[in-house]
Amino acid sequence: MASTLTTKPEVIGGPEPRHRRRGRPRSRPNWVAGLGSWIWLAIVVVPIYWIVITSFKSQSNYYAENPLVPPGEPTLANYVMVIESDFPLYFVNSVVATLGAVIPAVLISFMAAYAIIRAGNQSRFLRLTNSLFLMGLAIPLQATIIPVYLIIIRLHLYDTLLALILPSIAFAIPLSVLVLSNFIRDVPKELFDSMRLDGATETAMLWRLAFPLTRPAVVTVTIYNALTIWNGFLLPLVLTQSPDKRTLPLALWSFQGQYSINVPAVLASVVLTTLPILILYIVGRRQLLSGLTVGFGK
């Protein structure tokens, strides 16, 4: 009996046997993927670097120096030249067109997505509306530019900023509704039921529950639509005519004609055009990355 009780106890949580440790596969660095990542980074960064350093060069130094060498005597003359060429007016037009389209589009899309998710099963009208939104994703802007032009002419809105705002809202809503619907669908139904028992209305649940929980998606949709409308070229080209109604992308095109030889001035206007979007990304970076991460996780 004593011999049976004096057996070696098993060591719990001790080191693993040697043969198990040797058999465990080790992760190897993927040199091909790493090299490809560095090549892709160079492809993206080098043009941006060239644009920035060239915008600080004078016209004579641009042709005399190596394009990739920083300027020996940097100058702000190109930026002054661009700003004095009605650039602030074009900037204001772009801001008005972007804000005038993004804010209504995001608000309408958020409320529509909430209604589709919360009452879409009971309402045939909401199901039909959701189907129309999905069909809108399949229609490119280029295919509708002639009907849009005729509608704007009939409404007597040609050559106005409102002619840019209304079509931009219409084209921003379908994708925004699709993205926001996926996020609102993931909000637990129990939270809505508990707020309903506390006497909350649908409007209160919309702004006090659904909106805070889907804020990353709202920021993502806002930045995406702002970037699309800010860089839009076709609508300003077709629906405006006067120089005082030009937006920045169309103004860049005119700068290329005005400064066809002065490349640094053109690139200075490109830098000034990009700065607002860069600032918008820096401000909403956390929410944007959170929204994209959750979206890919779905």
Secondary structure as the mmCIF struct_conf table of DSSP 4:
data_model
#
loop_
_struct_conf.conf_type_id
_struct_conf.id
_struct_conf.beg_label_comp_id
_struct_conf.beg_label_asym_id
_struct_conf.beg_label_seq_id
_struct_conf.end_label_comp_id
_struct_conf.end_label_asym_id
_struct_conf.end_label_seq_id
HELX_RH_AL_P HELX_RH_AL_P1 ALA A 2 LEU A 5
TURN_TY1_P TURN_TY1_P1 THR A 6 THR A 6
BEND BEND1 THR A 7 THR A 7
HELX_LH_PP_P HELX_LH_PP_P1 LYS A 8 GLU A 10
TURN_TY1_P TURN_TY1_P2 ILE A 12 GLY A 13
HELX_LH_PP_P HELX_LH_PP_P2 PRO A 15 PRO A 17
HELX_RH_AL_P HELX_RH_AL_P2 ARG A 18 GLY A 23
BEND BEND2 ARG A 24 ARG A 24
HELX_LH_PP_P HELX_LH_PP_P3 PRO A 25 SER A 27
HELX_RH_AL_P HELX_RH_AL_P3 TRP A 31 SER A 55
TURN_TY1_P TURN_TY1_P3 PHE A 56 PHE A 56
BEND BEND3 LYS A 57 LYS A 57
HELX_RH_AL_P HELX_RH_AL_P4 GLN A 59 ALA A 64
BEND BEND4 GLU A 65 GLU A 65
TURN_TY1_P TURN_TY1_P4 PRO A 67 LEU A 68
BEND BEND5 VAL A 69 VAL A 69
HELX_LH_PP_P HELX_LH_PP_P4 PRO A 70 PRO A 71
BEND BEND6 GLY A 72 GLU A 73
HELX_RH_AL_P HELX_RH_AL_P5 ALA A 77 ILE A 83
TURN_TY1_P TURN_TY1_P5 GLU A 84 ASP A 86
HELX_RH_AL_P HELX_RH_AL_P6 PHE A 87 ALA A 119
TURN_TY1_P TURN_TY1_P6 GLY A 120 GLN A 122
HELX_RH_AL_P HELX_RH_AL_P7 ARG A 124 GLY A 136
TURN_TY1_P TURN_TY1_P7 LEU A 137 ALA A 138
BEND BEND7 ILE A 139 ILE A 139
HELX_RH_3T_P HELX_RH_3T_P1 LEU A 141 THR A 144
HELX_RH_AL_P HELX_RH_AL_P8 ILE A 145 ARG A 154
TURN_TY1_P TURN_TY1_P8 LEU A 155 HIS A 156
TURN_TY1_P TURN_TY1_P9 TYR A 158 ASP A 159
BEND BEND8 THR A 160 THR A 160
TURN_TY1_P TURN_TY1_P10 LEU A 161 LEU A 161
HELX_RH_AL_P HELX_RH_AL_P9 LEU A 162 ARG A 185
TURN_TY1_P TURN_TY1_P11 ASP A 186 ASP A 186
BEND BEND9 VAL A 187 VAL A 187
HELX_RH_AL_P HELX_RH_AL_P10 LYS A 189 LEU A 197
TURN_TY1_P TURN_TY1_P12 ASP A 198 GLY A 199
HELX_RH_AL_P HELX_RH_AL_P11 GLU A 202 MET A 205
HELX_RH_PI_P HELX_RH_PI_P1 LEU A 206 ALA A 210
HELX_RH_AL_P HELX_RH_AL_P12 PHE A 211 LEU A 213
TURN_TY1_P TURN_TY1_P13 THR A 214 THR A 214
HELX_RH_AL_P HELX_RH_AL_P13 ARG A 215 TRP A 230
TURN_TY1_P TURN_TY1_P14 ASN A 231 ASN A 231
HELX_RH_AL_P HELX_RH_AL_P14 LEU A 234 LEU A 239
BEND BEND10 SER A 242 SER A 242
HELX_RH_3T_P HELX_RH_3T_P2 PRO A 243 LYS A 245
HELX_RH_AL_P HELX_RH_AL_P15 LEU A 248 GLN A 258
TURN_TY1_P TURN_TY1_P15 TYR A 259 TYR A 259
BEND BEND11 SER A 260 ILE A 261
HELX_RH_AL_P HELX_RH_AL_P16 VAL A 263 VAL A 283
TURN_TY1_P TURN_TY1_P16 GLY A 284 GLY A 284
HELX_RH_AL_P HELX_RH_AL_P17 ARG A 285 GLY A 297
#
